[in-house]
Amino acid sequence: MADSISALTNSTSGTINSSQPHSLPATVSTEIINPNQLLPLPATVPTIPVKLNGNNYFFWQGIMSALLETYDLLGYVEGDIPAPEKTISRDGIIVPNPAFRQWVMRDKFALTCIILALTEEIGCNIVGLKTSREAWTALETMFLAQTAAQIDFLEQQWRNLRKEGKTVLKYINSVRQLATRFAQIGKPKSSEQINRAIVTGLGLDLEPLVLALSPSLTAMTTNELTNLLLHNESRRLSASTVTQSVMALT
């Protein structure tokens, strides 16, 4: 690869010296790739633990964008680095463009990373696509509409969160799990939003506690709120046990 790119650099840049002036032919319409400006591709495709499964598009996209950017490949999938011309004119002769071969190699590596980060079911939808840009765009188109529907459904679930007969820990875990699903589709809930959802669903029997907590929800972490509610639940259970014991003795 290095020899090919070196050949391209020498031929198209003119290898300028005082004895043999040389200029770039007017027919050449390609950008010279400087190998020193490109990060080398790893020997193997990196392990990608998170796979796109249909419910985590924005979470997956964020991870993949970071990975591809690490290897200078994000521009390929986002269309910022288009393919150069397949051929160039060298001394009036049309020859293969080494820059195009380099582009294909890097683009195929990006495409492979994307494919290996999909479940088999999702991967079937991009079979036959030739470039990383095509695959990236197809997945984006496929999941944006689906994500919008997911947001509406999750927002309805968020509004309907209620503790009811659940323990405090089980109830708070259900709120956290739903908040995680929001984060996976690119709509994360803030700590304050999570806290308010928790206290809103506690019920009328805990209304005095809710009113007391409301001014502190912005500064309080969800873990702090959880500990406070668990402590309150423990006290209520202890008081209930004592009351039942007293009633049993009377």
Summary of the structure (lengths in Angstrom):
residues: 250
radius of gyration: 29.6
end to end distance: 91.7
largest distance: 115.3
contacts: 647
relative contact order: 0.09
helix: 62%
strand: 4%
